[in-house]
Amino acid sequence: MKKYVIAVCVMVAIAAAGLYYYRSQTPPAGDTTTADSSQQAAIPALPQPTPDRNAPNEGFPFQDTSMLKPPAGAKVAIFEFEDLECPACAHAAPVVHAAAARYKVPLERHDYPWTFHVWSFDAAVTARYLQDKVSPQLADEFRRDVFVNQPRIVNKDDLTRFTRAWFQSHGQTMPFVIDPDGTCRNEVEADRAMGDRLGVKSTPCILVVTQSNWVAVASPDQLDNILEDAIAKTGGQVPGV
């Protein structure tokens, strides 16, 4: 009997020693740091550089930027992708057009109707019809008036009523079918495909471009400064300077 008790005591002692060793080698609950990683954690991490959207060729992680060039004969241009149903685009549009006129630079405007918007694609097709079949100036007026009347255009029926009244007020006859052969639709789709190729993530997407670089404009109120810098760097004359 005495030998049995001694054996039991030895086993208990061994088990206790094993449990102590296990606990001493196991990190507390919730601590997943290993020995190697604890050494790495002791070295302070270097801060990651934040892309500056207003630095040349910096900003959004754009993909294919090969199309970001001024048109022939221009040193500086404004590129814009816009959605006629986008409130931010409505806010930016007059600023962008005023800057293009003030600094005498071409505005390369492109349609980028989001698929989750109800009527913006149809409005873009109508604007493209006016641009191709009537006049670019009248198309600009239509886009401007759509932006102004955004709050009153909730669905496609509202857009149809607005468009019909707009054509009448501008002395134009609205066709029974705006784009019978799909030409204007294809042009809008081509613009959107260009935006997808670029990697547009939000609208308005505004960029100032030169032959050698481009700058993404974070906010319309920064556009003048970015344009003046681009004009100066390309040897142009900034108005009023």
N, C-alpha and C positions, 0 to 999 in steps of 0.2 A: 504493500500500500504506500509506504514511504517513497519507494522508487517512482510510483505512478504520480505522486504529487510533485516530486522534483521535475519529472519530465514535462508535466503540464506547465510548471513555472518557467522552465526554459523556453518552451514554445511561445508563451505569452511575451517573454522578454524579447525574443527574436522578432515577433510580430510588431511589437512596439517600436523596436529599433528601425524596422523596415518602414513603418508608417512615418516616423520622424524624418528619415532620409528622403522619402517621396515628397513630403510637404516642403522640405528645405529646397528641393530642386524644381518645384512647380510654381510658376508665377501666380500671383493672386488672381481671383476670378475677374474677368474683364480685361486683364492685361495680356495682350497678344504679342508683346515685344519679345523677340528672341535675342540671344546674346549678340549676334551679328548686327541685328537691326538697332539694338541699343547703342552700339558703337556708332552706327550711321546717324542716329538721332542726336548724338552729341555734337555733330558737325552742323552748324547752322545752314539752312537751305538758302541758296542764292535766290534773290527776288526775280520773278519772271518778268521780262519786259512786256509792257502793255502797248499794243499797237496804237499808234496815233493816227486817227482817221484823217487828220489834216496835214500829215506829212506825205511827201511824194511817194507814190506807189505803196502806201500803207493804208490800213483801214480794215474793212470787212475782209474775210478770207475769200476774196474773189477768185474765180477759177480761170477762165479764158479772158484775158484783157486785151486781146489783139485788136478788138474793134474800137478801142478807146483812142482814137486819133481825130484831130480836127479835119473838117472837109478840105478839099483841095483849095489852096490859096489862103487858108487861115492858119495862124500860128497858135491861137487859143480858141477853145470852144467849150460850151456847156453841154454835157450829156445829162439827160433826165429820163427816168422811167417812172411813169405815173399811172394811177388808177383813178378813173373819174368818179368812183364811189368812195374814195379814200378821203376822209376829212383832213388829214395832214397834207395831202396833195393839194386840196383846195386852199389851204393856208399858204403853201409854198408857191403856188403857181404865179400869183401877181409879183411876188418878190423875184422869182427867176426871170420872168419876162422883162421886168423893169431893169434888172441887172444886165441882161443881154442887150437891151436897147441902149443903156447908159454907157456901157463899155464897148459897144459896137462889135460884139462877138456873136458868132452863129450859135443858135440853140438847136441841138440835135435831140428832139423830143421823141420818145418812144412809148407806145402803149404797153402797160403791164397789168391787165385786168386780172385780179385774183379770182381763182375758181370758186371761192367761198362767197364772193359778192354776187348779189342777185342780178343786177342790171348793168353793171359796168361794161361788160363785153359788148352788149347791144349798143350802148352809148358810144363806145369806141368805134364800132362799125359805122354808125351814123356820122361821126366826126370824120372818119376816113372817107366816106362817100362825099361829104362836102369838100374835103381837101382835094380829092381827085377829080370830082365832076363839076364843082362850082368854083371855089377859090380857097386857097390856104387861109386867107384872112378871115373868111366867113367861118371856116372850120375852127379857127382860134376863138372867134366870138362864141361859137356853140360850146366849146369846151369850157370857156370862162363862165358862161351862163349856167351850164350844168353844175359847175362847182358852187356858184352862188346859190343855186336852188336845191342843192343836195338834201337839206332837211325836209323838203316837200316831196322828194322822190323816194318812195318807200319800196315800190315793187315795179314790175315791168309795165303794168297798166298805167301807173303814174308817169313812167318814162314816156310811154306812147302819147299820153295826153300832153305832156310838156313839149315833146318834139313836134307834135302837130301844131300846137299854138306857136311854137318858136318859128317854124317854117312860115306860117301865115304872117307873123309880125315882121318877118324879114323879107317879105315879098317873094317867097319861094314856094313852089309846088312840091309837096311831099309825095314821093312816089308810093304807089300802092305796096310795092316791095322795094325796100331800100337797096338791097344788094342781091339781085336775082341770080347772078352767075357766081357769087361767092368770092369775087376778087377782093373786096374790102375786108371780108372775114379772113381771107388768107394773109393779107397784109398785117392785120392785127395779130394773128397767130405767129407770123414771122417775127414781129417785134417781141412777143412774149418768149418765143424760142431764143431770141438773142439775149433777153434778160436771164433766162435759165442758164444759158451758156456762160454768161458773165458770173452768175451766182447771186442774183438779186435776192436779198433776204427781207427787205422792207421797202415800202414806198412812202414818200418819194425817194428815189435813189438818184442823187445828184452828184455829178463829178465835174471837176474842171480838168480839161485835158490839153496837153501840148503834144508836140511830136515825140518828145522824149519821156514824158511821165504823165501821171494823173494824180489828182487829189480828191478823195471822197469828202463831200461836204456834210459835216455832221448836223448842221443846223442852218436854215436859210439865212439867218442873220450873220453867218460867217462868210457868206458867198462873196461879198464885195472885197473883203480883205484877201481872200484866196485868189480871186480874179486879178486884183492889182498886183499881187506877188507874181502870178504867172505871166502877166503882160510885161512886167518889168524884166523878168528873167529871160524873156524871149525877144528883148530889144524893142518892145512896143512903147507907145506913149500912153500913160495913164491919164484919162480925162481930168482936167482941173489941176494937174500937177505941173 
